[in-house]
Amino acid sequence: MALGTIGPSIVIAAVGFASIMALGRNPSSAPKIMLAMIIALIFAEAIAVIALLVVFQVFTPA
């Protein structure tokens, strides 16, 4: 259960840090950076939702 929440949290933090650093270096490329950041965040959240579904499936009594 902890890996299902810690993993995506680390990914979200890394994406946020990398996007801020990239915007600091080249502010004119904001639309491209924003698109890549949104796609990465969607994948990270999808991993969290899938992990949550797996945990519910494993620990639900049959």
C-alpha angles and dihedrals in degrees: 000000000000093000089053090061103030095050097056090040090058091047092050091050092048092048092049093049093047093048093050091049091049092048089050091055098042116013093175092068093062097122093054093045092047092051093049091046093051092049092049092049091050091054092047092051091047089056090052092050092048091049090051091051091049092050091050091048094049097045099040112104113242 
